[in-house]
Amino acid sequence: MLLSIVLSCAICSFGQQKEEINLLQADSTWGKEMIQMPFWFAPEINYNGHEDIRFAKGWEKIDSTGFWTYAFAWDINLKTKPTAPFFEEKLKLYFDGLMKVVNEDTLFTIPKTKASFIEITQKKGMTTYTGTVETYDAFITKKMITLNVTIESYYRRKTKTYIPLFRCSPKDFEHEAWEMLNQVKLRSKY
């Protein structure tokens, strides 16, 4: 997978610890990546910790239900409750940085990512957001792509930090891809 190659140098430092730091649980058909933070491709997201990513089967195949369908969570030193503008800013930096390092056409200027979120619900210990990210797909199509996104921000009392869980897909929220995505959960110990 192209993403594995691009991000491999960021993953190396985890070595044998991978299983101990898994945030997410998903069935065995999902691909898995771990990235140390701060990100080498987006150092402006200046938090220490790691990102746990799960890719749906067929993530890189345009005609697949799983195309660009994935989930990721950040276990970082985020002490302040995140807001919709926080997620908009961080995901713009994240995708702009990632697409810049993946882009192979050095003469092409990648369009800036746009992100928009609204808060949907607040329950004890969790806030939910929904919205979109419009970014350049430097991996597969070499075109702009709009991802539908949900974010669940969990408060972890033990460390007094927040763990955001992002679910993304270009498919509409009613599409079967979201049934798969919603099966990806934070492990119960988090």
TAKAQUI-V477074 format. One record per backbone hydrogen bond with DSSP energy under -1.0 kcal/mol. NH is the residue of the N-H (numbers start at 0). CO is the residue of the C=O. Records with the same first field share a line. If there is no record, write none. Layout:
NH=CO ; CO
//
This chain:
4=0
5=1
6=2
9=6
10=6
11=7
13=10
14=11
16=13
17=14
20=16
24=184
29=26
30=54
32=52
34=50
35=9
36=48
44=41
45=43
46=44
48=36
49=74
50=34
51=72
52=32
53=70
54=30
55=68
58=55
60=57
63=60
66=63
67=58
68=65
69=167
70=53
71=165
72=51
73=163
74=49
76=47
77=75
86=82
87=83
88=84
89=85
90=86
91=87
92=88
93=89
94=90
95=91
96=92
97=93
98=94
99=95
100=96
101=97
102=98
105=103
107=104
113=133
115=131
117=129
119=127
122=125
125=122
126=152
127=120
128=150
129=117
130=148
131=115
132=146
133=113
134=144
136=142
137=135
141=136
144=134
146=132
147=168
148=130
149=166
150=128
151=164
152=126
153=162
154=124
155=160
159=155
160=155
161=77
162=153
164=151
165=71
166=149
167=69
168=147
174=171
177=174
179=175
180=176
181=177
182=179
183=180
184=24
186=22
189=186
//
